[in-house]
Amino acid sequence: MRFDLRTLPPSARYKIMTATITPRPIAWVTSVSADGVRNAAPFSFFNMVGDDPPLLALGLMHRPDGRLKDTAANILATAEFTVNLVSEDDAERMNRCSADAPPEVDELAHAGIETVPASVIATPLIASAPASFECRRHSIIETGPRQTLILGEVLVAHVADRFVLDADSQHLDTPAMKLIGRTHGRGWYVRNGDTMQMDRPAYDPNWRP
């Protein structure tokens, strides 16, 4: 079946792409408004896009009326945010933060989420997250009338001690973090437990399929 995304409405494009580009990691983003109101929201249009400088990408959709959602507005105002990864244990609280609360609501307090101070930015970290990243806005690209792409430079990474196997070699116990990701459809997630390993091969000019 061939789907020409140039001719389909955004809702159809969204369904096709989110049903096939899976699993997607979840960025549980904390930010603070210019007035000091704390916000927390999960996003699955998220990934790492470089290491020199270390960059993360967030794809943020606008409200139906075109206005920025709180996370995008806060990052535009303060240039700072944190990205917290989501474990199975945090799934319910993360999902609670997906509700569209009014801008004046402290969503961290509303969802009963414990935080700890960041080290170089003012935005707090989620205490229970297996890993968190303190980020400063690198660049913003308005990719369409209802979406914004934000690149954030990771200034500091935090990993819970129990997941650090060897700090000198940066060897982390990723499976033990029990991270979850987004998949297809409304409300579907995946556990990050069923993996396989393949070593990258060296080029062999004599290899044939």
BAKOL-520138 format. One record per residue: x, y, z of N, C-alpha, C in turn. Coordinates in steps of 0.2 Angstrom, whole numbers, plus 5000, padded with zeros to 4 digits. Example, Ala and Ser with C-alpha at 12.3 -4.5 7.8 and 13.67 -1.06 7.14 Angstrom:
BEGIN
MILO_n.x_n.y_n.z_ca.x_ca.y_ca.z_c.x_c.y_c.z
MILO_5066_4972_5039_5062_4978_5039_5066_4984_5039
MILO_5064_4989_5035_5068_4995_5036_5064_5000_5039
REM end
This chain:
BEGIN
MILO_n.x_n.y_n.z_ca.x_ca.y_ca.z_c.x_c.y_c.z
MILO_5004_4994_5000_5000_5000_5000_5004_5006_5000
MILO_5003_5011_4996_5007_5017_4995_5003_5023_4998
MILO_5005_5027_5003_5002_5032_5005_5006_5039_5003
MILO_5003_5043_5000_5006_5049_4997_5005_5054_5003
MILO_5010_5056_5007_5009_5060_5013_5008_5067_5010
MILO_5010_5069_5004_5009_5076_5001_5001_5077_5000
MILO_4997_5072_5000_4990_5073_4999_4985_5072_5005
MILO_4988_5069_5010_4984_5067_5016_4984_5073_5021
MILO_4979_5073_5025_4978_5078_5030_4983_5076_5036
MILO_4985_5081_5040_4990_5080_5046_4988_5074_5050
MILO_4981_5073_5052_4979_5068_5056_4981_5061_5053
MILO_4980_5060_5046_4982_5054_5043_4990_5053_5043
MILO_4993_5058_5042_5001_5057_5042_5003_5055_5049
MILO_5000_5058_5054_5002_5057_5061_5001_5049_5062
MILO_4995_5047_5060_4993_5040_5062_4998_5035_5058
MILO_5000_5036_5052_5004_5032_5048_5011_5032_5051
MILO_5014_5038_5053_5021_5038_5055_5021_5036_5062
MILO_5017_5037_5067_5017_5035_5073_5016_5027_5074
MILO_5012_5025_5069_5011_5017_5069_5017_5013_5067
MILO_5022_5017_5063_5027_5013_5060_5034_5015_5063
MILO_5035_5021_5065_5041_5023_5068_5041_5022_5076
MILO_5042_5016_5078_5042_5013_5084_5048_5009_5086
MILO_5050_5008_5092_5047_5012_5098_5051_5019_5098
MILO_5048_5024_5101_5051_5030_5102_5052_5032_5109
MILO_5058_5034_5111_5060_5036_5118_5055_5041_5120
MILO_5054_5042_5126_5050_5047_5129_5055_5052_5133
MILO_5054_5058_5131_5057_5064_5135_5052_5067_5140
MILO_5053_5066_5146_5049_5069_5151_5052_5075_5153
MILO_5049_5081_5150_5053_5087_5150_5050_5091_5156
MILO_5055_5094_5160_5053_5099_5165_5055_5106_5162
MILO_5051_5111_5163_5053_5118_5162_5050_5122_5167
MILO_5052_5129_5166_5049_5134_5171_5047_5140_5167
MILO_5041_5142_5168_5039_5148_5164_5043_5155_5167
MILO_5042_5160_5163_5045_5166_5165_5043_5169_5172
MILO_5037_5166_5174_5034_5168_5180_5035_5163_5186
MILO_5040_5158_5184_5042_5154_5189_5037_5148_5190
MILO_5032_5146_5186_5028_5141_5186_5031_5135_5183
MILO_5032_5129_5187_5035_5123_5185_5030_5119_5180
MILO_5033_5116_5175_5029_5112_5170_5033_5105_5169
MILO_5029_5100_5168_5031_5093_5166_5027_5091_5161
MILO_5030_5088_5156_5026_5085_5150_5030_5080_5146
MILO_5027_5074_5144_5031_5069_5140_5030_5070_5133
MILO_5035_5069_5129_5035_5070_5122_5039_5063_5119
MILO_5036_5061_5114_5039_5055_5110_5042_5057_5104
MILO_5041_5063_5102_5045_5065_5096_5052_5068_5098
MILO_5056_5063_5100_5062_5065_5104_5068_5060_5102
MILO_5074_5063_5102_5080_5058_5101_5086_5062_5102
MILO_5092_5058_5102_5099_5061_5102_5100_5062_5095
MILO_5104_5068_5093_5105_5069_5086_5113_5071_5086
MILO_5117_5071_5091_5124_5072_5090_5128_5072_5097
MILO_5134_5072_5096_5138_5072_5102_5144_5077_5103
MILO_5144_5081_5097_5149_5086_5098_5147_5093_5094
MILO_5143_5097_5097_5141_5096_5104_5135_5091_5105
MILO_5134_5089_5111_5129_5084_5113_5122_5087_5112
MILO_5118_5085_5107_5112_5088_5106_5106_5083_5107
MILO_5101_5085_5109_5094_5082_5109_5089_5086_5105
MILO_5085_5082_5102_5080_5085_5098_5073_5084_5101
MILO_5069_5089_5101_5062_5089_5104_5057_5091_5098
MILO_5053_5087_5096_5047_5090_5091_5041_5091_5095
MILO_5039_5098_5096_5034_5100_5100_5028_5102_5095
MILO_5022_5099_5096_5016_5101_5093_5013_5107_5096
MILO_5010_5111_5092_5006_5117_5095_4999_5115_5097
MILO_4996_5120_5101_4989_5118_5102_4984_5119_5096
MILO_4978_5116_5096_4974_5116_5090_4973_5123_5087
MILO_4973_5128_5092_4972_5135_5089_4978_5138_5087
MILO_4984_5135_5087_4990_5137_5085_4995_5140_5090
MILO_4992_5141_5096_4997_5143_5101_5002_5138_5104
MILO_5007_5141_5106_5012_5136_5109_5010_5133_5115
MILO_5012_5126_5116_5010_5123_5122_5015_5126_5127
MILO_5014_5124_5134_5018_5127_5139_5025_5125_5139
MILO_5027_5119_5137_5034_5117_5136_5038_5122_5131
MILO_5035_5122_5125_5039_5127_5120_5039_5134_5122
MILO_5033_5136_5125_5033_5143_5128_5039_5145_5133
MILO_5039_5140_5138_5044_5140_5143_5051_5140_5140
MILO_5053_5136_5136_5059_5135_5133_5061_5142_5129
MILO_5056_5144_5125_5057_5151_5122_5059_5156_5127
MILO_5056_5156_5133_5056_5162_5138_5063_5161_5142
MILO_5065_5155_5143_5071_5154_5148_5077_5151_5145
MILO_5076_5147_5139_5081_5144_5136_5084_5138_5140
MILO_5080_5136_5145_5082_5130_5149_5077_5125_5149
MILO_5079_5118_5150_5074_5113_5151_5078_5107_5153
MILO_5075_5102_5156_5078_5096_5158_5074_5090_5154
MILO_5078_5085_5152_5075_5079_5149_5076_5073_5154
MILO_5070_5070_5156_5071_5065_5161_5068_5058_5157
MILO_5072_5053_5158_5070_5047_5154_5065_5043_5159
MILO_5060_5039_5156_5055_5036_5160_5056_5029_5161
MILO_5055_5027_5167_5056_5020_5169_5048_5017_5170
MILO_5048_5011_5170_5041_5008_5171_5038_5010_5178
MILO_5042_5011_5183_5039_5013_5189_5036_5020_5189
MILO_5039_5024_5184_5036_5031_5183_5031_5032_5178
MILO_5029_5026_5175_5024_5027_5169_5018_5031_5171
MILO_5015_5029_5177_5008_5032_5178_5009_5039_5179
MILO_5014_5041_5183_5015_5049_5184_5017_5052_5178
MILO_5021_5049_5174_5022_5052_5167_5016_5053_5163
MILO_5012_5048_5163_5005_5049_5159_5001_5054_5162
MILO_5001_5055_5169_4997_5060_5172_4999_5067_5170
MILO_5005_5068_5168_5008_5074_5166_5006_5076_5158
MILO_5003_5071_5155_5001_5072_5148_4994_5076_5148
MILO_4991_5076_5153_4985_5080_5153_4986_5088_5152
MILO_4982_5091_5149_4983_5098_5146_4980_5103_5152
MILO_4985_5103_5157_4983_5108_5163_4984_5115_5161
MILO_4981_5120_5164_4981_5127_5163_4989_5129_5164
MILO_4991_5134_5161_4998_5136_5162_5000_5138_5169
MILO_4995_5140_5173_4996_5143_5180_4997_5137_5185
MILO_4996_5131_5183_4996_5125_5187_5004_5122_5187
MILO_5006_5121_5193_5013_5118_5194_5011_5110_5193
MILO_5013_5108_5187_5011_5101_5186_5016_5096_5190
MILO_5022_5098_5192_5025_5093_5196_5022_5092_5203
MILO_5020_5097_5206_5016_5097_5212_5009_5093_5211
MILO_5006_5095_5206_4999_5092_5204_5000_5084_5204
MILO_5005_5082_5200_5006_5075_5199_5010_5071_5205
MILO_5012_5075_5210_5015_5072_5216_5022_5070_5214
MILO_5026_5073_5210_5032_5071_5208_5038_5075_5212
MILO_5042_5071_5215_5048_5073_5219_5053_5076_5214
MILO_5056_5081_5215_5062_5084_5211_5068_5085_5215
MILO_5073_5086_5212_5080_5088_5215_5083_5094_5211
MILO_5087_5098_5214_5089_5104_5210_5094_5101_5204
MILO_5094_5105_5199_5099_5104_5194_5106_5107_5196
MILO_5111_5106_5192_5118_5109_5195_5120_5115_5191
MILO_5117_5116_5185_5119_5122_5182_5114_5126_5179
MILO_5108_5124_5179_5102_5127_5177_5097_5128_5182
MILO_5092_5132_5181_5087_5133_5187_5081_5128_5187
MILO_5080_5124_5181_5075_5120_5180_5076_5113_5184
MILO_5072_5111_5188_5073_5105_5192_5073_5098_5188
MILO_5076_5093_5191_5076_5086_5189_5071_5082_5192
MILO_5068_5077_5189_5064_5072_5192_5068_5067_5196
MILO_5067_5067_5202_5071_5063_5206_5071_5056_5205
MILO_5066_5053_5203_5065_5046_5202_5068_5044_5195
MILO_5069_5048_5190_5071_5046_5184_5078_5043_5184
MILO_5078_5037_5180_5085_5034_5179_5090_5038_5177
MILO_5089_5042_5172_5094_5047_5169_5090_5053_5167
MILO_5094_5059_5168_5091_5066_5167_5097_5070_5164
MILO_5095_5075_5159_5099_5079_5156_5097_5086_5157
MILO_5102_5090_5159_5101_5097_5160_5103_5100_5153
MILO_5098_5104_5150_5099_5106_5143_5098_5114_5143
MILO_5102_5117_5138_5101_5124_5136_5099_5124_5129
MILO_5094_5128_5127_5092_5129_5120_5098_5130_5116
MILO_5098_5126_5111_5103_5127_5105_5101_5131_5099
MILO_5095_5129_5097_5092_5132_5091_5084_5130_5091
MILO_5081_5134_5087_5074_5133_5086_5072_5133_5079
MILO_5068_5128_5077_5066_5128_5070_5059_5128_5069
MILO_5055_5133_5067_5048_5132_5065_5047_5128_5059
MILO_5046_5122_5060_5045_5117_5054_5038_5117_5051
MILO_5033_5121_5054_5027_5121_5051_5022_5126_5055
MILO_5016_5127_5053_5012_5131_5056_5010_5128_5063
MILO_5011_5122_5064_5008_5119_5071_5014_5115_5074
MILO_5020_5116_5072_5025_5112_5076_5032_5116_5076
MILO_5035_5114_5081_5042_5118_5082_5047_5112_5084
MILO_5053_5113_5081_5058_5108_5083_5063_5112_5087
MILO_5065_5109_5093_5070_5112_5097_5076_5108_5098
MILO_5082_5111_5097_5088_5107_5098_5090_5110_5105
MILO_5092_5105_5109_5095_5107_5116_5102_5104_5117
MILO_5106_5108_5119_5113_5106_5121_5113_5103_5128
MILO_5115_5097_5128_5116_5094_5135_5122_5096_5139
MILO_5121_5100_5144_5126_5102_5148_5129_5097_5153
MILO_5124_5094_5157_5126_5089_5162_5121_5083_5161
MILO_5124_5077_5162_5120_5071_5162_5120_5068_5169
MILO_5114_5066_5172_5114_5063_5178_5111_5056_5177
MILO_5115_5051_5180_5113_5044_5180_5113_5041_5187
MILO_5107_5038_5189_5106_5035_5196_5112_5031_5197
MILO_5115_5031_5203_5121_5027_5205_5120_5020_5203
MILO_5114_5017_5205_5113_5010_5204_5114_5007_5197
MILO_5114_5012_5192_5114_5010_5185_5121_5011_5182
MILO_5126_5014_5186_5133_5015_5184_5137_5009_5186
MILO_5139_5005_5181_5143_4999_5182_5151_5001_5183
MILO_5153_5006_5179_5160_5008_5179_5160_5016_5176
MILO_5161_5020_5181_5160_5027_5179_5166_5029_5175
MILO_5172_5026_5176_5178_5028_5172_5177_5027_5164
MILO_5174_5021_5163_5172_5019_5156_5165_5021_5153
MILO_5162_5024_5158_5155_5026_5156_5150_5020_5154
MILO_5152_5015_5158_5148_5008_5157_5142_5009_5161
MILO_5136_5009_5158_5130_5009_5161_5125_5003_5160
MILO_5121_5002_5165_5117_4996_5165_5110_4998_5162
MILO_5110_4999_5156_5104_5001_5153_5098_4997_5154
MILO_5099_4990_5153_5093_4986_5154_5090_4987_5161
MILO_5094_4988_5166_5091_4988_5173_5087_4995_5174
MILO_5088_5000_5169_5084_5006_5170_5076_5004_5168
MILO_5075_4999_5165_5068_4997_5163_5064_5003_5160
MILO_5067_5006_5155_5064_5012_5151_5058_5010_5147
MILO_5054_5014_5146_5048_5013_5142_5048_5017_5136
MILO_5045_5016_5131_5044_5020_5125_5037_5020_5122
MILO_5036_5024_5117_5029_5025_5114_5029_5021_5108
MILO_5023_5018_5107_5022_5014_5101_5016_5017_5097
MILO_5012_5012_5094_5007_5014_5089_5001_5016_5093
MILO_4996_5020_5090_4990_5021_5093_4989_5025_5099
MILO_4983_5026_5102_4982_5030_5108_4984_5026_5114
MILO_4989_5028_5118_4990_5025_5124_4994_5019_5125
MILO_4997_5017_5119_5001_5011_5119_5009_5013_5120
MILO_5012_5008_5124_5019_5009_5126_5022_5002_5126
MILO_5029_5003_5126_5033_4996_5126_5038_4996_5131
MILO_5039_4990_5134_5044_4989_5139_5051_4988_5135
MILO_5056_4990_5137_5063_4990_5134_5066_4984_5137
MILO_5063_4978_5136_5066_4972_5139_5069_4966_5134
MILO_5066_4966_5128_5067_4961_5123_5072_4964_5118
MILO_5078_4962_5119_5084_4965_5115_5088_4959_5111
MILO_5091_4961_5106_5096_4957_5103_5102_4961_5101
MILO_5108_4957_5101_5114_4960_5099_5117_4958_5093
MILO_5120_4962_5089_5123_4961_5083_5130_4965_5082
MILO_5135_4962_5082_5142_4966_5081_5142_4969_5074
MILO_5145_4975_5073_5145_4978_5067_5151_4975_5063
MILO_5150_4972_5057_5155_4969_5054_5160_4973_5050
MILO_5166_4971_5049_5171_4974_5045_5169_4973_5038
MILO_5171_4977_5033_5169_4977_5026_5173_4971_5024
MILO_5170_4966_5020_5173_4960_5017_5171_4960_5010
MILO_5176_4962_5005_5175_4962_4998_5173_4956_4995
MILO_5174_4950_4999_5172_4943_4996_5166_4941_4998
MILO_5162_4945_5003_5156_4942_5006_5150_4943_5000
MILO_5146_4937_5000_5141_4937_4996_5135_4935_5000
MILO_5129_4938_4998_5123_4936_5001_5121_4928_4999
REM end
